Amino acid sequence: MFRFIAILASIVGTAAFAPSASAARGTSMKMCFSEAIGAQAPLGFWDPLGLLKDADEERFDRLRTVENKHGRISMLAVLGHLTTTAGVHWPGEIAFGVPFASIDNGLAGLFGEHAVPQQGLTQLIIFIGAVDLGFTNYAKPDVEAACIEKMEEFGWDEEKQATKAAIEINNGRAAQMGILALMVHEKLDNNPYIINSLLGAPVPFNIH
């Protein structure tokens, strides 16, 4: 954050002496971002909150990393929502005397009468936090290198790899909107799969 503020301060400080150069730099950076992976139809380069205004490459890379992480988490969340709603649960118990199958689906599984017990929720938070910290601080470079190596073994050129990256980003964006919609409709009327209901095939959800 300090580095980002320092960069902005230096740009503002030199603007009076070189306005055309500063403007050219900002335009060049925006063009660079607008051509990045993920800036594609139908929205193209879409930054309604101005998060990339006056941003540098480091800021962009940080936001892209966060977007990828949120997208992957959301894809897993949607998959988990579909799986548990279909009645598939882990065997065994999440806490003493509390089997996985007894836990409600969706948000009710966290905040409800049949939610995950505090002990089980604590275990989940610690496990997920440990995985995230371990990957970010230790395993990330090795995993990324292994992914690139595996793609090269498949014979994927740079264009193919870029296409796959764009697909992942789009799927992650769709999943973020999807899991948000499931949560909203669950809280509205306990009917997250409202589209199924509109099509005449309602999905029973957390019925006791």
C-alpha positions, 0 to 999 in steps of 0.5 A: 500500500505504501508503495502504491501511495508513493507511486501516485504521489510521484505521478501527481508531483510531476504532473505539473512539469510533464502533463503530456507524459503522465497522460500518455502513461495512463492511457498506455496502462489502460490500453494494456489492461484492456487487452489482458486475459479476461477483457472479452465479449460481451463486456470487454474491459469493465471497471465500473468502480475504477479500481484500475484507475492510475494502477500499475502492473503490480496492482493489476496482478494483485487484483487478478490473483484475488479474482482467480482465488474468489472464482475458484472458491465460488466454483467449489461452493456451487459444486458443493451446493449442488452435491449436498442438495442432491443428498450426497454427504461425507460419511461419518461425523463432523463432531461427536454424535453429529453426522455430516448427513444431518447438516442442512445445506447452503447458509442454513448449514452455517447459521441455523438449527441444523448447522455445523457445530461450533467445534466442526466449524472451527476445524473447517476454518483452521483447515481452510486457513492452513491450506490457503496460507500453505499454498500462498507462502510455500507451494504456489511457485511449485504448483504454477511451474508444474501446471505450465510444465503439464500444459507444455506436455499436452502440446498447448502453445501460448494461445491455447494456454491463454484460452484456457486461462480466459475460460477459467476466469469466466467460469469463476465469474459465473460461479461468483454470481451463481453462489450469490444468487443461491444464497439470496434466494435461500434467504428470500424464500428457502428456494435457491433453485428457483429456476427449477421451480419456474420450469415445473421441477422444484427441488426440495431444500432443507425440508425436515 
